Amino acid sequence: MPAKKRPDKNSTTAMVKAFANIGDGVAPPDGIDLSNDQERIVWEQFTRARSKDDWREIDLVLVAKAVKIELNIRRYQEQLDQQGAILENARGTQIENPLFRVIDTLQRQQLAIMRSMSINKTGTDPRTVDGKAKTERKARRVADKSDDLLASRSH
């Protein structure tokens, strides 16, 4: 029996589906609230890594955790940039800024979450998942450059 043929990402059907998927982003699953604009922006950035159809609900729960961690990393990185890498303690001794360890711990947590999403991939071949995401990015670029003849997409 011949192996199942992967769908062609350049087919008309694939392109139509890609344009349909760029109109609205991946919605967070029930019970997950994105409380501010920063969270929504990072959510969109993270969820564009895969095609909309290839996200499972459990993966989206993990993405929500990674989004919150990412925003904490950015907040602590800003503080680190303002304070500097070396601090002086009460005795006048120079020490490494403790924020390095906080940021490192958060980054490790985030990477662990991302690894677990890779382990829990969809049933789709990884090459297909990547191909669909690339096709959607290409469709998004085309839609962004296009004039008003195409229906405008919702944000």
N, C-alpha and C positions, 0 to 999 in steps of 0.2 A: 504494500500500500504506500503510495507516495506521501511525502511529508506535506503538511498543510502549508499552503503558500501564504506568505505574509501579504497584507493588503498594500497596494502601491500608494505611497504618500503623495504622489504627484497626479493621482487620478482625479477626475472631475468630482467624484463622490467625496474623496478626501478633502479637496479644496472647499467644496460647499459646506461640509461639516466643520472645517476649520473656521470659515467665515462666520458660521452660525455660533460657534463656541466663543468667539472673541467679543460678542455683544455684551454678555454679562459674565462677570467673573465667577469664581467658585465661591459659593455661599458657605459660611461656617455651619457646621452641623448644629442640631438642636442642643441647647445648653451651653453653647460657646458664644460669649458676647465680646464683640470688639468695641471697646469703650471709648476710643478716640480716633482721630484722623490718622495719627501716626501708626496705630495698630492696623488700621485698614490698609494703609499704604504698604507696610511690610508684609501683611497678609497677601496682598496682590502680588508682590514681588516673589514671595515664596511659592505661592500656588501656581505661578506661571512656569514652574520647573517641569510640570507634567501637563498633558492635555487634560481638559476639564473632565472628560469621560473616564480617565484613568485613576482618579482619586477615590480611595475608599474612605468611609466615614472614620475609621480608626486612625488612618493616616492624617486626616484633617484635624482630629483632636490633638495629635502630636504636633502638627504644624502650629496650632494655636499656642501650645506650650513654647515652641521654638520662637514664635513671634514675641511673646512676652519676655523671654530671656534675651532676645536680640535688643529689645528696647532698653532693658536694664544694662546690657553691655555698653550700648551707646551712651547712656546716662553716666555710668561710671567712667567711661573713657573720657568724656568731657571734663569730669572732675579731675581725673588724672592729668589731663593736658593742662588744666589750670594750676594744679598744685605742684606739678613736676614729679620727676621720677625719684628724687632724693628729698627726704624730709629731715628736719632736725627735731629730735625728741627733747623732753624737758631737761635732760642732763647735758644737752649740747652735742650729742652724738648723732652723726648722720646715719639714717636708716633708709632702707628701700620703702617706697610708698606701699602700704598694705593693700591699696587698690589693685596692684598687680595680681595678687593672689585671688582677690574677689573676681576680677575679670577672667582670670585663668579658669577658675572653678565654673563660672557661668559658661565659658566657651566649651569646656569639656562636657557639661550637661547638654548643651545645644548639639554638639557633635554626636553624642550618644543617641540623642533623639533622632537625628538625621540618619545615623547608621541603622537604627531600628526601622525606620521607614524604608530603607533600602532592602532590609531583610524581608519585610512584609510587602514586597512588591505586588502589584496586581498580577492576575493570571496571564497578563499579556507579556509577550517577549520584550525584554528591555530595549531592544533596537526599535521595536514598533512604538513603545512609549516615547522614546527620544525623538523618533521621526515625527510623531503626531505633534509633539510640543514644538518642534522646529517649524512644522507647517503652520501651526497657529501663530507663532511669532512672525512668520513671513506674511501671513494674512493680516495680522495686526499692523505691520509696517505699511502694507499696501493700503489698508483702510485709513490709516493716519495721514498718508500722503494724498489720498484721493480728494476729489472735489465733492460737492454736495449732491452729486448724482446718485451716490450710494446712500442707503438709509443710514442715518447717524446711529452710532452705537451708544448704548447707555453706559454710564460710569458708575 
